[in-house]
Amino acid sequence: MMRTPTATILEVASMKFTLWIVLLAFSTQLFAQSAVPAGTILPVALSSSLNSRKSKVGQVITARIMQNVPLATGSRLRAGTKVLGRVVEISPADGMHGATMSIRFDTLVVSKRQIPITTNVRALASMMAVHEAQLPETGPDRGTSENAWTTDQIGGDVVYRGGGPVAKGLLTVGEPTADGVLAQVLPPPGGKCRGEIGQAARLQALWVFSSDACGTYDLANITITRAGRTHPLGLVTLTSDKGDINVRAGSGALLRVDGNSESP
């Protein structure tokens, strides 16, 4: 039986649609692996709270990038870009042990597209620590513009706004920006966090965090017992020495994009 012209047109249209889907999936994966290079720091504020009694396994966690993030490709991720994650496992506190909670941040939302990424956590700070890092050292001064304040980053760096540097003691590690800081990523003395990965002396967006910020800040009894750098990649575990885990919305974190980003 001879094929009709209509059937042929439909087959061609179907092939074009399939090819478009394949190209879209390929470009999405390519964006995740190349446009957000390994080692890129994403400074985020949590829009969701993490609570070992109230949160549920599978619950979506949302965060947003708080500072424009320059990328090695020459482009940038804009402040306000969403990062999504989920709760993977919860062990509530009991009379013998504190709570544990495992989470994973694995999706970047860019122009309404959900881009799969793999991240680990370098630092996590309470909402109050984030707030205090944005206040001047000597208290509000009505005669001084915010652009000229001297502020203390989470972890100890000092930011001299109004033309000054970001300093760690006598060492200049970066420069202020309108929405945060650009600074080198340094390994803390005796700490478990790594310094820069892949590119030496690259300035990264650290928002309210110091160049060597590592671990937890102002989160009583909570530690990062798994940062997500080892298998299974991206799985982050928080542990409480006693009692529940409660990380409120508004808390800040430094996420680092892993080189082995996985497609869904």
N, C-alpha and C positions, 0 to 999 in steps of 0.2 A: 504494500500500500504506500502510495506517495505521501510525503509529509506536506501538509498545507503551509502556506506562507505564514499564517497566524501562529502555528505551532513553533515554527522556526524563530519568529520574533520573540515569543515568550521564552524559549530556551536561551536565546542570546541575552535577554533582559535578566533572566535568572542567573546566568553566569556572571554578568556584570555586577549584580547585587552581591553575589558570593565573594567576588574579588574585592569589592569595596569593604566588606566586613573583614576580610583577611588583612587588607592594608591598614584598616583602622586599628585592629588588634595589634598589628606589628608596630605601628607608629606609637601606640600607647605604651607598649613594653619598651620601645626604644627611648621614649621620653624618660621613663622611670630610671633606666640604666645609664643614660648618657647625659641628659639635661640636668639631672640632680646627681652629681658625681659622688663617689664614695668619699666619706669623710666630711661631707657638708653638714654643718650644724644647723638645726632648726630650733630657734628659741620660741617656745610656745607657752601660752597660758591655758590652763584647763578650763573648759566651759562646763564640764561634768565633774561632780564630786566622786571620790573613790572611798567607799565605806564597806568594811568587811561584813557588816550586818545588814546593810540596806541594799547594796549593789547585788546584781544577779549575774550568774554565769551567762555569757552571750550578750550581755548588755553593751550597747554601743557607747563609746567614750568619744567626746569631741574636744578638740583643742584648736587654737588658732595661732598662727605665726604672728609675733608681736613687733617684728622689725623687718624691713626689706632685706632679703637674703641674697647677696651677690653670689653668682655661680661661676665656676671656672669656665663655662662656655661663653661668658660675656653677658648672659641674660640675668634675670633675677626672679625670685619668688616674692610677690608683694605681701606686705603686712596685711593681715586679715585672711590670708589663705587658710583654709581648713585642713586639719589633720584628723583623721578618724582612727579609732582603735576599738578594742573590745575587751571585756573581762573574760579571761580564759579559765581561771580556777580560783576558788575561795575556800580557805579553811578558817572558820570563825575561831575566836579566842575561847578557851575553856579555863577551868580552874588550874590547869597544869601548864598550858602553853599560850603564848600570844598568837594573834592571827597571822595568816599569810594570804597574799593576794597576788595572782599572776595576771598580767595584762600584756597587750601587744598593740603597738601603733603601726598600722600597715597600709594606710591609704592616704593619699594626698589628693585634694579636690582642687583641680585647676580648670577654670572656665567650664564648670559643670561636668568635667570629666573626672572620673575616679581613677587615679593612677596608683598601681600597687608599688609599694616600697617596703624595704626592710629597715627597721631602725633599732638602735639600742639607746639606753638612757645614760647620760653622763652625770647629770645633776638634777635634783628635785628640791624645791624650796616652798615653804608655806606661803599662803596668801599674805600674811603679815610681813614676812621677810621681803617679798616682792614690793609691797607698799613702802616699807622703810627705805629700800634701795633707791626710791624715786624722790626722796625728801632730802633737802640740803643738810649738811653736817651740823650747822649751827642753828637750825630751826628756820621757819619761814621768815623771809626778809622782804617786806612790802616794797622796799626801794630797789631790790635786785631782781632782774629778769630771770626766769627759769633757765634761760639759755646761758646764764653766767654762774649758776649754782655749782658748788663742789659737792659731789655725792659719793657715797661708799657702795660699791658693788657687793653682791652676795659672794662672799669668799675673800673680800678684803681689798681689791683694787680700788684706787681712788680716781674719780673722773673729774677733771678740771674743765668744765664747760666754758664757752666764751673764748676759745682759741687755745686752750691748754690740752695736754695729752691725757691718755689713760695710763696710770702709773701703778706699778707694783714696787713699792719702796722707791728706790732711785732708778728703776728700770722702766723705760717707756715701752708699753706693750700694745698700744693702739691709740685710737682717736674717737672722740665723741661724734655722734650723729644726732639728727633731730629726734629719732625714735629709739635710740639705744647707743651701742658702741660697736665699732669694728676693732677687733683685737686678735692677737695671736692666740692659738690654743696651745697651752703649755701643760706638761705633766706635773701634778702636784708633788712636792717632796715626800717621798715615802708612800704616795697614794697609789690607787689601783687604776686610775684613768690614764689613757694615753695622750700624748701631745698631738701635733698635726700629723695627718695621714696623707701621703701622696705628694703634697706640695709644701715645700719649706717656706716659712715666713708668710703664709697666706693670711690675710686679715678676714676674720669671719664675724658674722652677726651674733653677738652674745647677749644683747638686750640689757638685763640688769645683773648678769652674772660676770664673775671675774674670769680672767684668762685661764686660771687653773682650777676653777670650780669643779668639785667632784664629790659625789655622794649626796646626802640629805642635809637640809638646813632648816632649823626651827621646826622640826617634825619629831616631837618627843617620842623616844623609844622605837622609831621606825628607821630601818636600814634597807638599802638596796642589796639584797643577797644574790640576785642574778641580774646582770645588766643587759643581757640579750646578745652578747658578743660571741657566745659559743652555742653549739647545737643544743636545742633547736633555736636557730637564729631568730632574734627579735622578741623572744619570750622574756619578759621582765618580771621579777618577783620581788615584792615588798614584804618585809617581815617585821612584826612588832615584838619587842622583847617581852611585853606584857600588855594585855588588853587588846582593844580593837584597833584597826587601821582606819584613820579618817583624814583624807587629804581633800580639803575643800576646794570647790570651784574658785578660780582666781589664783590658785597656786601656779608656780612656774616650773618649767623643765627645759633642759637642753637635750634634745634628741639628736642622734648622729646617724646619718644615712649609711647603711652598710653596703659594702661593695658587692655583695651577693644578693641583690634585690631579686625577689622571686615573683614570677607571674602568678595570677590566681590559680 
